[in-house]
Each structure stands twice: as C-alpha cells, then as structure tokens.
C-alpha cells in the first residue's frame, strides 16, 4: 500500500446519528458488521486492527420523531415517544405481560405486525446457555446482537406473549440473560444444545400442558432444527472489560481489536453501540 493510499484510508470521516450495528453471517459463519452513521454505513470488519475515533457532538435526536432530546430513552427515543410507543412498553421486555387482549395496547396496528405473529423460543450460548425469544424473521440477527456463538430454535408459537410464557417456564431451569462482561472476555465452551433442549422440554411438560389448557388459541410447535454456529471478528479479547460512555467521555479512540454482539472492542475499552442509538457522532478511521 502506498503512503498516499494509507493516509487517505486513515482520513475517512463520516458524521450523523448512530443506530445499532447491522450484521449478517458471511463465509465460514463469520459475522460481518456495518456501523450506520446517519446516511452512511461503515464496513467494520476491514477496520479490525486499525485506529478508530468516535466523537460525540452533544446532540441527540429521537429516532422516531426527530426532535432533539437531552437524554435518550429506551435506546434512542425522546421521553414523549417512549411514553406512547408500543415498542417501548414494559411488555416488550416482559412479553408474558402482554395486554393486547385487554384492549389497552398503545399501538394495536403495530402490535398486530410485530407481536401477534410467529415467534421462536430458542436456546443460545452467549456467556453460557440461555433461553430467549424472537420473531421468526430475526434469526440469526438476535443471536448476533447477543454475541451468541451458538443458537437453536426449539419452539415456534403464534404470538409474542405465548413465546414469553414458555420463556418464563424455561427460565426456572436456565438463565434468560447474558452476562455481557463474560461474553466479551471470550467465547463460551461449545455446548450440545440439542441434548440440553431435550431435558429442558421434559422439565416444562406440565407448564406447556397448562398453557395449552388456559390459552385455547395457543399453538406450540416443537422444532427439530440444526444448531447454528457463529464466529465473531475478534483478534483479542480483553482480560478486563472497561465500559466506554459518550456521556462521560465524548471522544473515544482506540485500536479496534474486535466486534461482538453490539459492542466495539477497542484496546481502550468496549463501547455498546446500541446503548447510544440516536447520538450524533463523527467517526474517523
């Protein structure tokens, strides 16, 4: 590479509001990442091993209505939108509490499209085995966002609430959250998720029978899928995880040594991109 080309490469600058990283599985199941910055999309995998700088301008604009806000709520919204949008309601975090049938949903049309549709209950291996749920069109995106190295759908149901009720039953036996610090320190040991699913399904047989008896519309399909394995572009895992924060450090710079989940892993710390959705930044690389 010529000196001129090298200088040009190090002087790329894009500006705009952050959104969560987009990603897809590439060759050999390696996750390929893009960083949306305003109207731009930065290909991140080629930047592994290079210096990257992100400078927060101090501006935050709601990802729904566009108004300026001093604080981001629910990962990118202003307070009024957080209060009125169905996607910011507590039932999104706890789908078993869905109140659509009571007629109190904030946005029934939105719920029909996103909640009253097919969902999967899955097992994944992040910092260890865990249970989770996602819409049918969000596999493997959901596993990528969690930093999971393995994923396996085990049930298919008709609504988000039904998937949440099964998740609650399974969570009595395994974790339903990721230890994000452990996830960023390395890859968990590979597990036989199929064997785990057999014992877990047996353990919740009574819960499944109760669900079917109390929800006549429940449709629970047991799946027999292959395990998906994912590999993340990480050259070096940190031995100590130090979280970076634009609110405390507006200028963040470091050597990009990896990407996992929604985290940029720099030699100066880790940055959760999703947490800072709607923050206006200038990215130099």
TITI-70085 format. One record per residue: residue in three letters; residue number from 1; x, y, z of N, C-alpha, C, O in turn. Coordinates in steps of 0.2 Angstrom, whole numbers. Example, Ala and Ser with C-alpha at 12.3 -4.5 7.8 and 13.67 -1.06 7.14 Angstrom:
<nodes>
NODE   code   pos      nu      nv      nw     cau     cav     caw      cu      cv      cw      ou      ov      ow
NODE    ALA     1      66     -28      39      62     -22      39      66     -16      39      71     -17      42
NODE    SER     2      64     -11      35      68      -5      36      64       0      39      67       6      40
</nodes>
This chain:
<nodes>
NODE   code   pos      nu      nv      nw     cau     cav     caw      cu      cv      cw      ou      ov      ow
NODE    UNK     1       4      -6       0       0       0       0       4       6       0       9       7       4
NODE    UNK     2       3      11      -5       7      17      -5       6      22       1       0      21       4
NODE    UNK     3      10      26       2       9      31       8       3      35       7      -1      36      12
NODE    UNK     4       2      37       1      -4      41      -1     -11      37       1     -15      40       4
NODE    UNK     5     -11      31      -1     -17      27       0     -18      26       7     -24      26      10
NODE    UNK     6     -12      25      11     -13      24      18     -16      30      22     -20      30      26
NODE    UNK     7     -13      36      20     -16      42      23     -23      43      21     -27      45      26
NODE    UNK     8     -25      42      15     -32      43      13     -36      38      17     -42      40      20
NODE    UNK     9     -34      32      18     -38      27      22     -39      29      29     -44      28      32
NODE    UNK    10     -34      32      32     -34      34      39     -38      41      40     -39      43      46
NODE    UNK    11     -40      44      34     -43      51      35     -51      50      33     -53      55      31
NODE    UNK    12     -53      44      33     -61      44      31     -65      47      37     -63      45      43
NODE    UNK    13     -69      51      36     -73      54      41     -81      54      39     -82      56      33
NODE    UNK    14     -85      51      43     -92      51      42     -96      54      48     -93      53      54
NODE    UNK    15    -101      58      47    -105      61      53    -112      59      53    -115      58      47
NODE    UNK    16    -116      59      58    -123      58      59    -125      54      65    -121      53      70
NODE    UNK    17    -131      52      65    -134      49      71    -133      42      71    -134      38      66
NODE    UNK    18    -130      39      77    -129      32      77    -135      28      77    -140      30      80
NODE    UNK    19    -135      22      74    -140      17      75    -137      10      77    -131      10      76
NODE    UNK    20    -140       5      79    -137      -1      81    -134      -4      75    -136      -3      69
NODE    UNK    21    -128      -8      76    -125     -11      70    -129     -16      67    -133     -19      70
NODE    UNK    22    -128     -16      60    -132     -21      56    -126     -26      55    -120     -25      55
NODE    UNK    23    -129     -32      54    -124     -38      53    -127     -44      49    -133     -44      49
NODE    UNK    24    -123     -48      47    -125     -54      43    -120     -59      44    -114     -58      45
NODE    UNK    25    -122     -66      43    -117     -71      43    -114     -71      36    -117     -72      31
NODE    UNK    26    -107     -71      36    -103     -71      30    -100     -78      29    -103     -83      32
NODE    UNK    27     -95     -79      25     -92     -85      24     -89     -88      30     -87     -84      35
NODE    UNK    28     -89     -95      31     -87     -98      37     -90     -96      43     -88     -96      49
NODE    UNK    29     -97     -93      42    -101     -91      48     -98     -85      52    -100     -85      58
NODE    UNK    30     -93     -82      49     -91     -76      52     -95     -70      51     -98     -68      46
NODE    UNK    31     -97     -67      57    -102     -61      57     -98     -55      53     -93     -53      55
NODE    UNK    32    -102     -52      49    -100     -46      45    -104     -40      48    -110     -40      47
NODE    UNK    33    -100     -35      50    -103     -29      53    -103     -23      49     -98     -22      46
NODE    UNK    34    -109     -19      50    -109     -12      47    -111      -7      52    -115      -9      56
NODE    UNK    35    -108      -1      53    -110       4      58    -114       9      54    -111      13      50
NODE    UNK    36    -120      10      55    -124      15      52    -123      22      56    -124      22      62
NODE    UNK    37    -121      27      52    -119      33      55    -123      38      50    -121      40      45
NODE    UNK    38    -129      41      52    -133      45      48    -135      41      42    -138      36      42
NODE    UNK    39    -133      44      36    -135      41      30    -129      36      27    -129      33      22
NODE    UNK    40    -124      36      31    -118      32      29    -118      25      33    -121      24      38
NODE    UNK    41    -115      20      30    -114      14      33    -107      12      32    -104      10      27
NODE    UNK    42    -103      11      38     -96      10      38     -95       2      39     -97      -1      44
NODE    UNK    43     -91      -1      34     -90      -8      34     -84      -9      40     -79      -6      39
NODE    UNK    44     -86     -12      45     -81     -13      51     -76     -18      51     -71     -17      53
NODE    UNK    45     -78     -24      48     -73     -30      48     -66     -28      45     -61     -30      48
NODE    UNK    46     -66     -24      40     -59     -22      37     -55     -17      41     -49     -17      40
NODE    UNK    47     -59     -15      46     -55     -10      51     -52     -13      57     -49     -10      61
NODE    UNK    48     -53     -20      58     -50     -23      63     -43     -22      63     -40     -24      58
NODE    UNK    49     -40     -20      69     -33     -19      69     -31     -12      67     -25     -10      68
NODE    UNK    50     -36      -8      66     -34      -1      64     -37       4      70     -41       2      74
NODE    UNK    51     -35      10      70     -37      15      75     -44      18      72     -44      20      66
NODE    UNK    52     -48      19      77     -55      22      75     -56      27      81     -55      26      87
NODE    UNK    53     -59      32      79     -61      38      83     -68      39      83     -71      40      77
NODE    UNK    54     -72      40      88     -79      42      88     -80      48      93     -78      47      99
NODE    UNK    55     -82      53      90     -83      60      94     -90      62      94     -94      63      89
NODE    UNK    56     -93      62     100    -100      64     102    -101      71     101     -97      75     105
NODE    UNK    57    -105      74      97    -106      81      97    -110      84     102    -110      90     103
NODE    UNK    58    -113      80     106    -118      83     112    -125      83     110    -129      85     114
NODE    UNK    59    -126      81     103    -133      81     101    -136      74     101    -133      69      99
NODE    UNK    60    -143      74     103    -146      68     102    -153      69      99    -156      74     101
NODE    UNK    61    -155      65      94    -162      66      91    -166      60      91    -163      55      89
NODE    UNK    62    -172      61      93    -176      55      94    -176      51      87    -177      54      82
NODE    UNK    63    -176      44      88    -176      40      81    -183      39      79    -183      37      73
NODE    UNK    64    -188      42      82    -195      41      80    -197      48      77    -199      48      71
NODE    UNK    65    -197      53      81    -200      59      79    -194      64      76    -196      69      73
NODE    UNK    66    -188      63      78    -183      68      76    -181      74      81    -177      77      79
NODE    UNK    67    -185      75      86    -184      80      90    -178      80      94    -176      74      96
NODE    UNK    68    -175      85      96    -169      85     100    -171      83     107    -176      85     110
NODE    UNK    69    -167      79     110    -168      77     117    -162      77     121    -156      75     118
NODE    UNK    70    -162      79     127    -156      79     132    -154      72     134    -148      71     136
NODE    UNK    71    -159      68     134    -157      61     136    -161      56     131    -166      57     129
NODE    UNK    72    -157      50     130    -160      45     126    -164      40     130    -161      38     135
NODE    UNK    73    -170      39     128    -174      34     132    -175      28     128    -176      28     122
NODE    UNK    74    -175      22     131    -176      15     128    -172      15     121    -175      12     116
NODE    UNK    75    -166      17     122    -161      16     116    -163      20     110    -163      17     105
NODE    UNK    76    -164      26     111    -165      31     105    -171      35     105    -172      38     100
NODE    UNK    77    -175      35     110    -181      39     109    -181      45     114    -178      45     119
NODE    UNK    78    -185      50     112    -187      55     117    -192      53     122    -195      48     121
NODE    UNK    79    -193      57     128    -197      55     133    -205      54     131    -208      49     132
NODE    UNK    80    -207      59     127    -214      58     124    -215      52     120    -220      48     121
NODE    UNK    81    -210      50     116    -211      44     111    -210      38     116    -214      33     114
NODE    UNK    82    -206      38     120    -205      32     125    -212      31     128    -213      25     130
NODE    UNK    83    -215      36     130    -222      35     134    -227      33     129    -232      29     132
NODE    UNK    84    -227      34     123    -233      32     119    -232      26     114    -236      23     112
NODE    UNK    85    -225      25     112    -224      19     108    -225      12     111    -222      11     116
NODE    UNK    86    -228       8     107    -229       1     110    -222      -3     111    -221      -7     115
NODE    UNK    87    -217      -1     106    -211      -4     106    -207      -2     113    -202      -5     114
NODE    UNK    88    -209       3     116    -206       5     122    -210       3     129    -207       4     134
NODE    UNK    89    -215      -1     128    -219      -3     133    -215      -8     137    -211     -12     134
NODE    UNK    90    -217      -9     144    -214     -14     148    -215     -21     145    -211     -26     146
NODE    UNK    91    -221     -22     142    -222     -29     139    -217     -31     134    -217     -37     132
NODE    UNK    92    -214     -27     131    -208     -29     126    -203     -32     130    -200     -37     127
NODE    UNK    93    -201     -30     136    -196     -33     140    -199     -39     143    -195     -44     144
NODE    UNK    94    -205     -39     145    -208     -45     148    -215     -47     144    -220     -45     146
NODE    UNK    95    -213     -50     139    -219     -52     134    -225     -56     137    -230     -56     135
NODE    UNK    96    -223     -59     143    -229     -63     146    -234     -59     149    -239     -61     151
NODE    UNK    97    -232     -52     150    -237     -47     152    -241     -44     147    -245     -39     148
NODE    UNK    98    -241     -46     141    -244     -43     135    -252     -42     137    -255     -46     140
NODE    UNK    99    -254     -36     135    -261     -34     137    -265     -32     131    -270     -28     131
NODE    UNK   100    -263     -35     125    -266     -33     119    -274     -36     119    -278     -32     117
NODE    UNK   101    -275     -41     122    -282     -44     123    -286     -40     127    -292     -40     126
NODE    UNK   102    -283     -36     131    -287     -31     136    -289     -25     132    -293     -21     135
NODE    UNK   103    -287     -24     126    -288     -18     123    -285     -12     125    -287      -6     123
NODE    UNK   104    -279     -13     128    -275      -7     131    -268      -6     128    -264      -3     130
NODE    UNK   105    -267     -10     122    -261      -9     119    -260      -2     116    -265       1     114
NODE    UNK   106    -254       1     117    -253       8     115    -254       9     107    -257      14     105
NODE    UNK   107    -252       4     103    -252       4      96    -255      -3      93    -251      -7      91
NODE    UNK   108    -261      -4      93    -264     -10      91    -261     -12      84    -260     -18      83
NODE    UNK   109    -261      -8      79    -259      -9      72    -251     -12      72    -250     -16      69
NODE    UNK   110    -247      -8      76    -240     -10      77    -240     -17      80    -236     -21      78
NODE    UNK   111    -244     -18      85    -244     -25      89    -246     -31      84    -243     -36      84
NODE    UNK   112    -251     -29      80    -253     -34      75    -247     -37      71    -247     -43      69
NODE    UNK   113    -243     -32      69    -237     -34      64    -231     -37      68    -228     -41      65
NODE    UNK   114    -230     -34      74    -224     -36      77    -225     -41      83    -220     -45      85
NODE    UNK   115    -231     -41      86    -232     -46      92    -237     -51      91    -236     -57      93
NODE    UNK   116    -242     -50      87    -247     -55      85    -244     -59      79    -248     -60      74
NODE    UNK   117    -238     -62      79    -235     -65      73    -231     -71      76    -229     -71      82
NODE    UNK   118    -229     -75      71    -225     -81      73    -218     -79      77    -215     -74      75
NODE    UNK   119    -217     -82      83    -211     -81      87    -208     -88      88    -211     -93      88
NODE    UNK   120    -201     -87      89    -197     -93      91    -195     -93      98    -193     -87     101
NODE    UNK   121    -195     -98     102    -192     -99     108    -185    -103     106    -185    -108     103
NODE    UNK   122    -179    -100     109    -173    -103     107    -168    -104     113    -169    -101     118
NODE    UNK   123    -163    -108     112    -158    -108     116    -152    -105     113    -151    -106     107
NODE    UNK   124    -148    -102     117    -142     -99     114    -136    -100     119    -137    -101     125
NODE    UNK   125    -130     -99     116    -124    -100     120    -120     -93     120    -117     -92     115
NODE    UNK   126    -121     -89     125    -118     -82     125    -112     -83     130    -106     -84     128
NODE    UNK   127    -114     -81     136    -109     -82     142    -110     -89     145    -108     -90     150
NODE    UNK   128    -114     -93     142    -116     -99     144    -123    -100     141    -126     -96     137
NODE    UNK   129    -127    -106     142    -133    -107     139    -138    -103     142    -139    -101     148
NODE    UNK   130    -143    -100     138    -148     -96     140    -154     -97     135    -154    -100     130
NODE    UNK   131    -160     -95     138    -166     -95     134    -168     -88     131    -167     -83     135
NODE    UNK   132    -171     -88     126    -173     -81     123    -179     -82     118    -181     -88     116
NODE    UNK   133    -182     -77     116    -187     -77     111    -186     -72     106    -182     -67     107
NODE    UNK   134    -188     -73     100    -188     -68      94    -193     -69      89    -195     -75      88
NODE    UNK   135    -194     -64      85    -198     -65      79    -195     -70      74    -189     -70      74
NODE    UNK   136    -199     -73      70    -197     -78      65    -192     -75      60    -187     -79      58
NODE    UNK   137    -192     -69      59    -188     -66      54    -181     -63      57    -178     -59      54
NODE    UNK   138    -180     -64      63    -175     -61      67    -169     -66      69    -165     -64      73
NODE    UNK   139    -170     -72      66    -164     -77      66    -160     -76      60    -163     -77      55
NODE    UNK   140    -153     -76      61    -149     -76      67    -148     -69      70    -143     -69      74
NODE    UNK   141    -151     -64      67    -149     -57      69    -149     -56      77    -145     -53      80
NODE    UNK   142    -154     -60      80    -155     -59      88    -149     -62      91    -146     -59      96
NODE    UNK   143    -147     -68      88    -141     -71      91    -134     -67      90    -130     -67      95
NODE    UNK   144    -134     -64      84    -128     -60      83    -128     -54      88    -123     -52      91
NODE    UNK   145    -134     -51      89    -134     -45      94    -132     -47     101    -130     -43     105
NODE    UNK   146    -134     -53     103    -132     -55     109    -125     -58     110    -122     -59     116
NODE    UNK   147    -121     -58     105    -115     -61     105    -115     -69     106    -110     -71     109
NODE    UNK   148    -120     -72     104    -120     -79     104    -116     -83      99    -116     -81      93
NODE    UNK   149    -112     -88     102    -108     -92      97    -112     -98      94    -110    -101      90
NODE    UNK   150    -118    -100      97    -122    -105      95    -130    -103      96    -131     -99     101
NODE    UNK   151    -134    -105      92    -141    -104      93    -145    -110      90    -143    -113      86
NODE    UNK   152    -151    -111      94    -155    -117      92    -163    -115      93    -164    -115      99
NODE    UNK   153    -167    -114      88    -174    -113      89    -177    -120      92    -175    -125      89
NODE    UNK   154    -181    -120      97    -184    -126     100    -192    -126      99    -195    -131      99
NODE    UNK   155    -195    -120      99    -202    -120      99    -204    -114      94    -200    -109      93
NODE    UNK   156    -209    -115      90    -212    -110      86    -220    -109      89    -223    -114      89
NODE    UNK   157    -221    -103      90    -228    -101      93    -231     -95      89    -228     -93      84
NODE    UNK   158    -237     -94      90    -241     -89      86    -241     -82      88    -242     -77      84
NODE    UNK   159    -239     -81      94    -238     -74      97    -232     -73     101    -229     -77     104
NODE    UNK   160    -231     -66     102    -225     -65     107    -227     -67     114    -223     -69     118
NODE    UNK   161    -233     -66     116    -235     -67     123    -234     -75     124    -231     -77     129
NODE    UNK   162    -236     -79     119    -235     -86     120    -228     -88     121    -226     -92     125
NODE    UNK   163    -223     -85     117    -216     -86     117    -214     -84     124    -209     -87     127
NODE    UNK   164    -216     -78     127    -214     -76     133    -216     -81     139    -212     -81     144
NODE    UNK   165    -222     -84     139    -224     -88     144    -220     -94     144    -218     -97     149
NODE    UNK   166    -218     -97     138    -213    -103     138    -207    -101     140    -203    -105     144
NODE    UNK   167    -204     -95     139    -198     -92     141    -198     -92     149    -193     -94     152
NODE    UNK   168    -203     -90     152    -203     -89     159    -203     -96     162    -199     -97     167
NODE    UNK   169    -206    -101     159    -206    -108     162    -199    -111     161    -196    -114     166
NODE    UNK   170    -195    -110     156    -189    -112     155    -184    -108     159    -179    -111     161
NODE    UNK   171    -185    -102     160    -180     -98     165    -180    -100     172    -176     -98     176
NODE    UNK   172    -185    -105     174    -184    -108     180    -178    -113     181    -176    -115     186
NODE    UNK   173    -176    -115     175    -171    -120     174    -164    -118     172    -159    -120     173
NODE    UNK   174    -164    -112     167    -158    -110     165    -159    -102     164    -164     -99     166
NODE    UNK   175    -153     -99     163    -153     -91     163    -157     -89     157    -158     -92     152
NODE    UNK   176    -160     -83     158    -163     -79     152    -160     -72     151    -163     -68     147
NODE    UNK   177    -154     -72     154    -150     -65     152    -143     -67     151    -140     -73     153
NODE    UNK   178    -139     -63     147    -132     -64     146    -128     -60     151    -129     -54     152
NODE    UNK   179    -123     -63     153    -118     -60     157    -113     -56     152    -108     -59     149
NODE    UNK   180    -114     -50     150    -111     -47     145    -104     -46     146    -100     -46     141
NODE    UNK   181    -101     -45     152     -94     -45     153     -91     -51     152     -85     -51     149
NODE    UNK   182     -94     -57     154     -91     -63     152     -91     -65     145     -86     -68     142
NODE    UNK   183     -96     -63     141     -97     -64     134     -91     -60     131     -89     -63     126
NODE    UNK   184     -89     -54     133     -84     -50     130     -77     -52     132     -72     -50     129
NODE    UNK   185     -76     -57     136     -70     -59     138     -67     -65     134     -62     -68     135
NODE    UNK   186     -72     -68     131     -70     -74     127     -76     -78     124     -82     -76     126
NODE    UNK   187     -75     -83     121     -81     -87     118     -82     -93     123     -78     -96     126
NODE    UNK   188     -89     -94     125     -91     -99     129     -89    -106     126     -89    -107     120
NODE    UNK   189     -88    -111     130     -87    -118     128     -93    -120     124     -98    -119     126
NODE    UNK   190     -91    -123     118     -97    -126     114    -101    -131     118     -99    -135     122
NODE    UNK   191    -108    -131     117    -112    -135     120    -117    -139     115    -118    -137     110
NODE    UNK   192    -119    -145     118    -124    -148     114    -131    -146     115    -134    -148     120
NODE    UNK   193    -133    -141     112    -139    -138     113    -145    -142     112    -150    -142     116
NODE    UNK   194    -144    -147     108    -150    -152     106    -151    -156     113    -157    -157     115
NODE    UNK   195    -146    -158     116    -147    -163     122    -149    -158     127    -154    -161     131
NODE    UNK   196    -147    -152     128    -150    -148     133    -157    -147     132    -161    -147     137
NODE    UNK   197    -159    -146     126    -166    -144     124    -171    -150     126    -176    -149     129
NODE    UNK   198    -168    -156     125    -172    -162     127    -174    -162     135    -180    -163     137
NODE    UNK   199    -169    -161     139    -170    -161     146    -174    -155     148    -178    -156     153
NODE    UNK   200    -173    -150     145    -177    -144     147    -185    -144     145    -189    -143     149
NODE    UNK   201    -186    -147     139    -193    -148     137    -196    -153     142    -202    -152     143
NODE    UNK   202    -193    -158     143    -196    -163     148    -197    -160     155    -203    -161     158
NODE    UNK   203    -193    -155     157    -194    -152     163    -200    -147     163    -203    -146     169
NODE    UNK   204    -202    -145     158    -208    -140     157    -214    -143     154    -219    -139     152
NODE    UNK   205    -215    -149     154    -220    -153     151    -227    -150     155    -232    -149     151
NODE    UNK   206    -227    -150     161    -233    -148     165    -235    -140     163    -241    -139     162
NODE    UNK   207    -230    -136     162    -231    -129     161    -234    -129     154    -238    -125     153
NODE    UNK   208    -231    -133     149    -234    -132     142    -241    -135     142    -245    -132     138
NODE    UNK   209    -243    -140     146    -250    -143     146    -254    -137     149    -260    -136     146
NODE    UNK   210    -252    -134     154    -256    -128     157    -257    -123     152    -263    -120     152
NODE    UNK   211    -252    -121     149    -253    -116     144    -258    -117     138    -262    -113     137
NODE    UNK   212    -257    -123     136    -262    -125     131    -269    -126     133    -274    -124     130
NODE    UNK   213    -270    -127     140    -277    -128     143    -280    -121     144    -286    -120     144
NODE    UNK   214    -276    -116     146    -278    -110     148    -278    -105     142    -282    -100     142
NODE    UNK   215    -275    -106     137    -275    -102     131    -277    -106     125    -273    -109     121
NODE    UNK   216    -283    -106     124    -286    -111     118    -283    -109     111    -282    -114     107
NODE    UNK   217    -281    -103     110    -278    -101     104    -270    -103     104    -267    -102      98
NODE    UNK   218    -268    -106     109    -260    -107     109    -259    -112     104    -262    -117     103
NODE    UNK   219    -253    -111     100    -251    -116      95    -244    -117      96    -240    -112      95
NODE    UNK   220    -242    -122      99    -235    -123     101    -232    -129      97    -234    -135      97
NODE    UNK   221    -227    -127      92    -224    -132      88    -217    -133      90    -213    -129      91
NODE    UNK   222    -216    -140      92    -209    -142      94    -205    -142      88    -207    -146      83
NODE    UNK   223    -199    -140      88    -194    -140      82    -189    -144      82    -187    -146      88
NODE    UNK   224    -186    -147      77    -180    -151      76    -175    -148      71    -175    -150      66
NODE    UNK   225    -172    -142      73    -168    -138      69    -160    -140      70    -159    -143      75
NODE    UNK   226    -156    -138      66    -149    -139      67    -146    -133      71    -149    -127      71
NODE    UNK   227    -141    -134      74    -138    -129      78    -134    -124      74    -130    -126      69
NODE    UNK   228    -135    -118      74    -131    -113      71    -125    -111      75    -126    -109      81
NODE    UNK   229    -120    -111      71    -114    -108      75    -111    -102      72    -112    -101      66
NODE    UNK   230    -109     -97      76    -107     -90      74    -100     -89      76     -98     -91      82
NODE    UNK   231     -97     -85      72     -90     -83      74     -89     -76      73     -91     -73      68
NODE    UNK   232     -86     -73      78     -86     -65      78     -79     -63      76     -74     -66      78
NODE    UNK   233     -78     -57      73     -72     -55      71     -68     -51      77     -68     -45      78
NODE    UNK   234     -65     -56      81     -61     -53      87     -54     -56      86     -53     -62      86
NODE    UNK   235     -49     -52      86     -42     -54      86     -39     -55      93     -35     -58      95
NODE    UNK   236     -42     -51      98     -40     -51     105     -46     -50     110     -49     -44     109
NODE    UNK   237     -47     -54     115     -52     -52     120     -49     -49     126     -43     -50     128
NODE    UNK   238     -52     -44     128     -50     -40     134     -50     -45     141     -54     -49     142
NODE    UNK   239     -45     -44     144     -44     -48     151     -48     -44     156     -51     -47     161
NODE    UNK   240     -49     -38     155     -53     -34     160     -58     -29     155     -55     -26     151
NODE    UNK   241     -64     -30     157     -69     -26     152     -70     -19     155     -73     -19     161
NODE    UNK   242     -68     -14     152     -70      -7     154     -75      -4     149     -73      -3     143
NODE    UNK   243     -80      -2     152     -86       1     148     -84       8     146     -83      12     150
NODE    UNK   244     -85      10     140     -84      17     137     -91      20     137     -96      17     135
NODE    UNK   245     -91      27     138     -98      30     138     -97      37     136     -93      41     138
NODE    UNK   246    -101      39     130    -101      45     127    -103      51     132    -100      56     132
NODE    UNK   247    -107      49     137    -109      55     142    -104      57     146    -103      62     149
NODE    UNK   248     -99      52     147     -93      54     152     -87      55     148     -83      59     150
NODE    UNK   249     -86      52     142     -80      53     138     -83      54     131     -84      50     127
NODE    UNK   250     -84      61     129     -87      62     122     -82      60     116     -85      59     111
NODE    UNK   251     -76      60     117     -71      57     112     -68      51     114     -65      50     119
NODE    UNK   252     -70      46     110     -67      39     111     -63      37     105     -65      37     100
NODE    UNK   253     -57      34     107     -52      32     102     -48      26     104     -47      25     110
NODE    UNK   254     -47      22      99     -43      16     101     -42      11      95     -45      13      90
NODE    UNK   255     -38       6      96     -37       1      91     -43      -4      91     -44      -6      96
NODE    UNK   256     -46      -5      85     -52      -9      85     -49     -16      85     -46     -19      80
NODE    UNK   257     -50     -20      91     -47     -27      91     -53     -32      90     -51     -38      90
NODE    UNK   258     -59     -30      90     -64     -35      89     -71     -32      89     -72     -26      91
NODE    UNK   259     -76     -36      87     -83     -34      87     -87     -40      89     -86     -45      87
NODE    UNK   260     -91     -39      94     -95     -45      97    -102     -42     100    -102     -37     103
NODE    UNK   261    -107     -45      98    -114     -43     100    -115     -36      97    -114     -35      91
NODE    UNK   262    -117     -31     101    -117     -24      99    -111     -20     101    -112     -14     102
NODE    UNK   263    -106     -23     103    -100     -20     106     -94     -19     101     -92     -24      98
NODE    UNK   264     -91     -13     101     -85     -12      98     -80     -14     104     -80     -11     109
NODE    UNK   265     -75     -18     102     -70     -20     107     -63     -16     105     -60     -18     100
NODE    UNK   266     -62     -11     109     -56      -7     107     -50      -8     113     -52     -11     118
NODE    UNK   267     -44      -7     111     -39      -8     116     -40      -3     122     -36      -4     127
NODE    UNK   268     -44       2     121     -45       6     127     -52       5     131     -53       8     136
NODE    UNK   269     -56       0     129     -62      -2     132     -67      -4     127     -65      -5     121
NODE    UNK   270     -73      -5     129     -78      -8     125     -84      -3     125     -86       1     130
NODE    UNK   271     -87      -2     119     -92       3     118     -99      -1     115     -99      -4     110
NODE    UNK   272    -104       0     119    -111      -3     117    -114       2     112    -117       7     114
NODE    UNK   273    -114       0     106    -117       5     101    -124       5     102    -127      11     101
NODE    UNK   274    -128       0     103    -135       0     104    -137       5     109    -142       9     109
NODE    UNK   275    -133       5     115    -135      10     120    -135      17     118    -139      21     121
NODE    UNK   276    -131      19     113    -130      26     111    -134      27     104    -132      32     101
NODE    UNK   277    -139      23     103    -143      25      97    -146      32      97    -148      34     103
NODE    UNK   278    -145      35      92    -148      42      91    -143      48      93    -144      54      93
NODE    UNK   279    -137      46      96    -132      50      97    -129      53      91    -127      48      87
NODE    UNK   280    -127      59      90    -124      62      84    -117      61      85    -114      64      90
NODE    UNK   281    -113      58      81    -106      57      81    -102      58      75    -105      58      69
NODE    UNK   282     -96      60      75     -91      60      70     -87      54      70     -83      53      76
NODE    UNK   283     -86      50      65     -82      44      65     -76      45      61     -77      46      55
NODE    UNK   284     -70      44      63     -64      44      59     -61      38      59     -60      35      65
NODE    UNK   285     -58      36      53     -55      29      53     -50      29      47     -47      24      46
</nodes>
